[in-house]
Amino acid sequence: MSQLAPQIERNEYVEFWNDILVPKFVRWRHILVDGLTHHSAKVFPRLDVKPGDRVVDVGCGFGDTAIELARRVGPSGSVLGVDCCDAFLEYGRNDAAKAGVPNVEFVEADVQTYPFRPEFDFCFARFGTQFFENPVAALRNMRTSLKPGGTMTMIVWRDIADNPWLGLPKSIITDFLPQPGDDARSCGPGPFSMADSGVVAKQLEIAGYERVEFERIDAPLLVGRDPDEAVEFQLAIGPAGEVFREAGELAQQRREDIVAALKRELSRHETPEGIVLGSSSWMVTGKNPE
């Protein structure tokens, strides 16, 4: 199953992921992985994956989806997980070994330029394609991984208005701090860059996919085990975290008021499981031509 692993090119977005976001994502891994449990539970039964399939999971992050896919395809199948952050992939390698899942391999690479061979039955991406510098080029390269007639399914967030788990904290924090400027460093186009189904359908058409379909997925999402943890999570990651980070010294000066406002609002969404808010995504499926 071993694939060629080219030297990854560190563009500004890849650098941002590795320099800024990796430590934050590692700190909040339990929420970024476990918090998506309800969402993934609605998505995975719908995936067109069967025993014996060869699967590539692009932007696989900590590798939890790649490991789950490896279980789905069984010992006669295999999974390749690709991500631009090797620090994430180390967790995947360790978790796969601990779980006794040998049919998954992880490679550090930029999905936009990785030299795929057309040997996969299924290409999967959960919340990774939204950050591509050139989405059409990346989607086209993902298609080159598929056999004729193979399936690509990606999960992308719908609009921020449909995702209160990210939208609500941002609306609160922008009462205290200015929006980030155009010169703000970022990890790419952003979590809502593929919210417009019309735009994404056109991107997929240009990238060569056929029979493109969109299915809306709504699910609760855990953002913290208690209000304090939920507040710290929002200040570190996502749109609210970006506003807080880019505000610099002003954010620190107003931190006490911001924390109080966030905690007051997030506490209203406390459940026995923790702080739970709504989330909404598109499950987008396309076919490689026969």
C-alpha positions in Angstrom: 0.0 0.0 0.0 3.0 2.3 0.4 2.8 5.5 -1.7 5.4 8.0 -2.9 5.8 10.8 -0.3 7.2 13.8 -2.0 8.8 16.7 -0.1 5.9 18.9 1.0 6.0 22.5 -0.2 5.4 24.9 2.7 3.3 27.7 1.2 1.9 30.4 3.6 -1.2 28.4 4.4 0.7 25.2 5.2 3.1 27.2 7.3 0.2 28.7 9.2 -1.3 25.3 9.9 2.0 24.0 11.2 3.2 27.1 13.1 -0.1 28.4 14.6 -2.9 25.9 14.4 -1.2 22.6 15.1 -0.5 23.4 18.8 -4.0 24.7 19.2 -5.6 21.7 17.6 -3.5 19.3 19.7 -4.5 21.2 22.8 -8.2 20.9 21.8 -8.0 17.5 20.1 -10.6 16.0 22.5 -13.2 18.5 21.2 -12.2 18.5 17.6 -12.4 14.7 17.4 -14.9 13.7 20.1 -17.0 16.9 19.6 -17.8 15.8 16.1 -19.1 12.4 17.1 -22.8 13.2 16.5 -22.0 14.8 13.2 -19.9 11.9 12.0 -22.5 9.4 13.1 -24.9 10.9 10.6 -22.3 11.0 7.8 -20.6 7.6 7.9 -23.6 5.4 7.3 -24.2 7.3 4.1 -20.7 6.8 2.6 -20.4 4.6 -0.4 -17.6 2.4 1.1 -17.6 -1.4 1.1 -15.3 -4.1 2.3 -12.2 -4.5 0.1 -12.3 -0.9 -1.2 -9.1 1.2 -1.4 -9.8 4.6 0.1 -7.9 7.9 0.3 -8.8 10.3 3.1 -7.5 13.8 2.3 -6.9 16.4 5.0 -7.3 13.6 7.4 -6.0 15.5 10.4 -5.6 13.3 13.5 -6.6 10.3 11.5 -9.8 9.3 13.2 -11.8 9.2 10.0 -9.1 7.3 8.2 -9.1 4.7 11.0 -12.9 4.4 10.9 -12.7 3.9 7.1 -10.0 1.3 7.5 -12.4 -0.6 9.8 -15.1 -0.3 7.2 -13.1 -1.7 4.3 -11.7 -4.5 6.4 -8.4 -6.4 6.0 -9.0 -6.9 2.3 -9.1 -3.1 1.8 -6.8 -0.3 2.6 -6.8 3.5 3.5 -4.3 6.2 2.7 -4.5 9.3 5.0 -3.0 12.5 3.6 -2.4 15.7 5.5 0.0 18.7 5.4 0.7 18.5 9.2 2.8 15.5 10.2 2.2 16.4 13.9 -1.4 15.4 13.3 -0.5 12.2 11.5 1.6 11.0 14.4 -1.6 10.7 16.4 -3.2 8.8 13.6 -0.2 6.3 13.4 -0.2 5.8 17.1 -4.0 5.4 17.4 -4.1 2.9 14.5 -1.4 0.9 16.1 -3.1 0.9 19.5 -6.4 -0.1 17.9 -4.9 -2.9 15.9 -5.8 -1.4 12.6 -2.9 -2.2 10.2 -4.5 -1.4 6.9 -4.1 2.4 7.1 -1.1 4.4 6.1 -0.5 8.2 6.7 1.5 10.5 4.5 2.5 14.1 5.0 1.8 15.9 1.7 -0.1 18.8 0.1 -3.2 17.3 -1.5 -3.1 20.0 -4.2 0.1 18.6 -5.7 0.4 15.0 -4.4 1.1 12.6 -7.3 -1.9 10.3 -6.9 -2.3 7.2 -9.0 -5.8 6.3 -10.2 -6.1 3.3 -7.8 -8.7 4.3 -5.2 -12.4 3.3 -5.2 -13.3 6.2 -2.8 -11.9 9.6 -1.9 -13.1 11.2 1.3 -12.5 14.6 3.0 -14.1 15.9 6.2 -13.8 19.6 6.7 -10.4 19.8 4.9 -11.2 21.0 1.3 -12.5 24.4 2.5 -8.9 25.5 3.2 -7.3 24.7 -0.2 -5.5 27.7 -1.7 -6.8 26.6 -5.2 -9.9 24.5 -4.6 -10.5 23.6 -8.3 -6.9 22.4 -8.7 -7.1 20.4 -5.4 -10.4 18.8 -6.3 -9.1 17.9 -9.7 -6.0 16.3 -8.2 -8.3 14.4 -5.7 -10.2 13.0 -8.8 -6.9 11.7 -10.2 -6.7 9.4 -7.2 -9.9 7.6 -8.3 -10.4 4.7 -10.6 -12.9 5.2 -13.4 -16.3 5.5 -11.8 -14.9 6.0 -8.4 -16.6 8.2 -5.8 -15.5 11.4 -4.0 -17.4 12.5 -0.9 -16.5 15.6 1.0 -18.1 17.2 4.1 -18.0 21.0 4.2 -19.6 23.4 6.5 -22.7 25.3 5.4 -23.0 29.1 6.1 -22.0 30.5 9.4 -25.6 31.4 10.1 -26.4 27.6 10.0 -23.5 26.8 12.4 -24.2 28.5 15.7 -21.3 26.5 17.3 -19.0 28.9 15.4 -21.3 31.8 14.5 -22.7 32.5 18.0 -19.3 33.0 19.7 -18.1 35.2 16.8 -21.2 37.4 17.1 -20.4 37.9 20.8 -16.7 38.6 20.5 -17.2 41.2 17.7 -19.2 43.3 20.1 -15.8 43.9 21.8 -13.2 43.6 19.1 -12.7 44.6 15.4 -12.9 42.1 12.6 -9.5 40.9 11.3 -7.9 43.0 8.6 -7.2 41.9 5.1 -3.5 41.3 6.0 -4.4 38.8 8.7 -2.5 35.5 8.5 -4.8 32.6 7.8 -5.0 28.9 7.1 -6.7 29.4 3.7 -10.0 30.5 2.4 -11.8 29.5 5.6 -14.4 27.1 7.0 -17.3 28.6 5.1 -15.6 28.9 1.7 -17.7 26.0 0.3 -21.0 26.9 1.9 -22.5 28.0 -1.5 -23.7 24.8 -3.2 -23.9 26.6 -6.6 -20.3 27.7 -6.5 -19.1 24.3 -5.3 -21.1 22.5 -8.0 -19.4 24.7 -10.6 -15.9 24.0 -9.1 -16.6 20.3 -9.2 -17.8 20.5 -12.8 -14.6 22.3 -13.8 -12.6 19.7 -11.9 -14.1 17.0 -14.0 -16.7 15.3 -11.7 -20.0 14.0 -12.8 -23.3 13.3 -11.0 -22.7 15.9 -8.3 -25.1 15.7 -5.3 -25.6 17.7 -2.1 -27.2 16.4 1.1 -27.7 18.7 4.1 -26.5 17.2 7.4 -27.7 18.8 10.7 -26.3 17.6 14.0 -25.5 18.8 17.5 -21.9 19.4 18.3 -20.1 19.4 21.6 -17.9 22.5 22.1 -16.8 21.9 25.7 -17.4 19.8 28.7 -18.4 22.8 30.7 -18.8 26.6 30.1 -15.2 27.4 31.0 -13.8 24.9 28.6 -16.2 26.0 25.9 -15.0 29.6 26.3 -11.3 28.7 26.1 -12.0 26.6 23.0 -13.7 29.4 21.2 -10.9 31.9 22.1 -8.4 29.5 20.6 -9.9 28.1 17.4 -12.5 29.1 14.8 -13.8 32.5 13.7 -14.0 33.8 17.3 -10.5 32.6 17.9 -9.3 34.4 14.8 -10.9 37.7 15.9 -9.3 37.3 19.4 -5.8 36.4 18.0 -5.7 39.2 15.5 -6.8 41.8 18.0 -3.6 41.3 20.0 -3.1 43.5 22.9 -6.6 44.9 22.7 -8.0 41.4 23.1 -6.0 40.9 26.3 -7.2 44.2 27.7 -10.8 43.2 27.1 -10.4 39.5 27.9 -12.3 39.6 31.2 -15.4 41.2 29.6 -15.2 38.9 26.6 -14.9 35.8 28.7 -17.9 36.8 30.9 -20.1 37.5 27.8 -19.2 34.2 26.2 -19.6 32.2 29.3 -23.0 33.8 30.0 -24.3 32.9 26.5 -22.7 29.5 26.2 -24.0 28.4 29.6 -27.5 28.6 28.2 -26.6 25.6 26.0 -25.4 23.3 28.7 -26.6 19.7 28.6 -25.6 16.6 30.7 -23.0 16.0 28.0 -21.6 19.5 28.1 -22.0 22.6 26.0 -23.8 21.6 22.8 -24.6 23.9 19.8 -26.1 23.2 16.4 -24.0 22.5 13.3 -24.8 22.1 9.6 -22.8 20.8 6.7 -23.1 19.7 3.1 -22.3 16.1 2.2 -21.1 16.6 -1.4 -20.7 13.6 -3.7 -19.2 13.4 -7.2 -18.2 10.7 -9.5 -15.1 10.2 -11.6 -16.2 9.6 -15.2 -16.1 5.9 -16.3 
